[in-house]
Amino acid sequence: MNTRDRKALVVYLCMVGPGLIIYLLIAAYPVVYSLVLSFTDFNPNMGGKWNFVGLLQYKTMFQDPNFWHSLKNNMIVVLVSVLGQIPIGFMLAYILYRKMVRFTNFFQSMVFLPQFLSTIVIGILWKRMFSADGPVSTLIQYFSGDPTAQFTAMLDASTVMYPIGFALIWMYTGFYMIIFLANLQKMNTNMIEAAKIDGASEPQIFVRVILPLLSGAILVSSILAIAGSLKGFDLIFAMTTRGLQRNNAMVLPIFMYQTAFQDYSNPMRFAYGSSISNMIVMISVGLIMFSNFVGRKFNAGEES
């Protein structure tokens, strides 16, 4: 081994090695442990012993109606994120970039403000807003003239995701607005000016110039939205109380949490919870791969 190779080995051992060990302990080990655990019958009350049971936990999960209910709610959250937060954030960024409103810095700060607040605080805020005696119910009573009218969407399994979706849009739209605004500000304005000289209208500039140039940013935002939607826990958990309301709004992370840490009637709750968490990862990877496929079809990777 020559001097150059020895120096490279020292660099890898002293600089790359510690970081790799920390990564394996913090990230890789829990993932592998969770995957192995999902194929066992691990019972913490039986001395931590386990036996290999194959796909039993996954079979149980697919037969559990709570899993399909949680998956349906999670897909609603994904649609709200991809088709709600991203388009609204894009439009707000375009309006601010083109200075279609006055006081652009003020509006930019107000839309981005929820990012500085605790998610739990935001969840409690919207929970109070949508409660039966909250401000939304007061407005309904005022405009309907019925003093007994109440906002009951949070109590109904068929409507509970609507107020939650509204809160998700309010909270995260500003994040995507900043992403798009940053990409718009680094664009070459000569193309927009040339389009205006050629007589292009504002909608034509938006569709034919802006959208193609920001297709890469849209793809990245979609991936972030999908990943965030499938691991989202805190906002929905804070907006719903225990019991029926939380079960109505149950998403996969909450289902996993309740199964692994609260369902003491299930002796294999940790193994079952691991199978749910692995399924969340697989669904997330599948949706992200689908997003990349759609992005390639529309040549979204050419500009970022």
N, C-alpha and C positions, 0 to 999 in steps of 0.2 A: 504493500500500500504506500503510495507516494504521499508527499507532504500535502498536496492539494486535497486528496481524498480524506486524509486524516482531519484536516481542518473542516471539511464538509461534514464529516461524521460527528465532530465535536459540536458543530452548529446545530445539527439535527437533534443530538442527544440533549443539549443544554437548552435549546429554544423550542424546537418543535415537539420534543418528547414530553415535557411537562404538560403542554397544552393538549396533546393527544390523550394523555392519561386522564386529565380532568374531563375531557369530552367523553371518553369512554365510560367514566364513572357516573357522570351526571346525565348524559343523554342516551348513549348506546345501551348501557346496562339495564336501565328501567324498561326500555323498549323490548329488549330480548327477554327479560324476566317476565314481562306482561304477556308476551307471545307464548312462552313456555307454560305459564300459569294457566292460560285459557284452555289448554289441552289436559288439565288435571282435575281432580276432585278436591283440591286443597280446602281444608276445613281448619280454621284457626283454633277451634275448640277441641280439636283432636290431637293436640301437641304439634301442630304444624306439618303433619305428614300428608303426603299426597300420592295418588296413583294416576297413571296415564289412562285417560278415558276417551281419547280421540276427539271427535267432533261433537261430543255430547252437549257441551255448553252452547255451541253455535246452533245445534238443532233445537235446544230449549229456547234460545233467543228467537229463532224464526217462528216458533210456535207461540210466542208470547205476544198477546195483543198490545201490550204496553210498548213493545218495540216498534210496531208498525204505526202506532199513534204518535210516538216520539219522532219517528222518521218523517211522517207526514208534516208535522209541525216544523221540523228542521228544514224540509224542502221549501216550506213557506218562507222561512227566514232567509234561505238562500235566494229565492226569487225576489224578496223585498230588497236584499242587498244588491243583487246584480241588476235588477230592473228598476229599482227605486233610488238607492243611494248614489249609484254611479251616474245614471242619466241626469239626476237633479244636480249633483255636484259638478258635472260637466257643463250644464247650462249656466249655473251660477258663476263658474270660472270664466266662461265665455262672456257673460254679461259684464263682469268686472274687468276682464281684459280689454274689451271693446269700449269700456267706459260708457255703457248705456244708462247708468245711474250715477247720481252725484254721491259724494262721500263714500267712495269705493273702499277706502281703508277702514271706515267704520263698519260697513256691511261685511267686509271680509273678516274682521275681528269678531263680530257678533255670530256669524255662521260657524266660525272655528272655535268659539268659546267652549262648547261642551267637551272638547278634547282636554281642557284643563281641569275638568271636574271629575270627581270620583264616580266610577260607574255605579257603585252602591248608592251614592247620594242621588244620582240621576234616577235610578230605579225607584227609590223611595219617593222622589218628587213626582214622577209620573203615576206611581201607585196612588198617591194622594189625589192627583188631578183626576184620575179615572174612578175613584171610589164612589160608592153610592151617594155619599153626601158631599162630594168634592165640587170643585169649580165647574167641571163639565156638566154635572147634574144640575147645578144652579143655573147654568146657561140654558139647558133644556127646559127647565121649569119656567124660566123667564120668557123664552120665545114661544113655548107651547101654551102658556097660561095655565098649566096643570101643576099645582104645588106638590103633587105626589109623584111626579115623573122622576125617574132616576136613570142614570147611565148604568146599564146592567151587562154590557158587553164582556166585562172581565169575569163574569160569573157563568157564562155560557160557553161550553166547549166548542161550539160552531163559530163563535165570534171573538173568542178571547185573543186570537192572534192579530186581529185588526189594530187594537190599541197598542199592542206590543210592537207591531210593525211600524206604527207611527212613531213610537219612541225610538226605535232603532234608526229610522231615517233621520229624525231630529238630531240624534247623537253623532252619527258617523258620516253624514253628508259633508260636513266641513272638512273631514280628513281627505276625502277624494277631491273636493274642490281645490285644496291646496296642491295636491299632486298635479291636477290638470292645469292649474294656474301657473305653476312652476314650469311646466312643459310649454305652455303658451308663451310665456315671457322669454323663453330662449329660442323661439321660432324666428325665422328670417322674415321680417315684416315686408320685405320687397315683394314677396309673392302676393301678399294681401293687397298691397298698393297697386300692383300690376293688374290684379283681378278687378279692382275698383275702376281703374282707368279703362279697362276693357268693357265696362258697363255691367259687371256682375252685381247682383243684389246681395243684401246681407244673408238671406237664406242660402243663396248659391255659394257664397264664400264659405259659409259654415259647412255645407255638405260636400263641396268639391275641393276645398283647400284644407280647412281645419281638420275635419274628420280623418282623411287619409294620413295626414302628418302625425296625428295623435293615436293612431290605431295601436301602436305598441304600448302606449301608456294605458289605453283602455284594456288591453289584454292583461297587463300586470295588475291593474286595479281589480279586474274580475277574479284573478287568482287570489289576491289578498282578501276579497270579499267572501269567496267560497270558503277559504281556510278559516277565516274569522267566524263565519256563520256556523260552521260545524263544531267549533270548539267554544262557541259563546255560551256562557253559563251565568255570569254575575248579574247582568241586567235583568234577564228573565227571572232569575232566582229572587232578586230584590223586589221585582214588581208583583210577584205572586206570593200569597201567604201559604201556610201549610194546608194540607187537605185537598179538597176538591179543586180549588182554584189552581193550585200548582200542578195537580194531575192533568187538568184540562190543557194547561200551557206547557206540558212536559216536552222537552226536547232531549236529544240523545245524551248530552253531557249530564243533564239533571237525572235522567233515567239511570245512567251509569252510577252517579253519586248515590242515589237512593238505594240502588241495588247493592252496591258494594259496602256502604257504610251505615245504612239504616234498616235494611231488610234482615233482621236477626232471625227470622223464621227460615231463611234459606241457609243451610249449613255450608253450602259452597258459594257463598255470596262473593268472595274475592275472586274466585276463578270465573264466575259468571260475569262479574263486573269487568274483568280483564278482556273477556270476549267482546263485550260491548264497546270498550275503548278501542280494541283492534278494528272492529267494524267501522267505527268513526274514522279511523285513519284510512282504511281501504276506500270508503265512500269519498273521502276528501281527495285522495290521490286519483280516483276514477274521474271525479268532476274536473279536477285540474288538468288531467290528460285530455279530457274532452274539450276544455277551453283552449288548450294549446292546439288541438286538432282544428277547431274552428278558426283560431287565429292564423294558422298556416293556410287554410283555405282562402282567407281574405288577405293574405300577405301582410299580416299584422306585425310580423317580425322585421320588416324592412326599415321601419322608422320607430324610434323610441323617444 
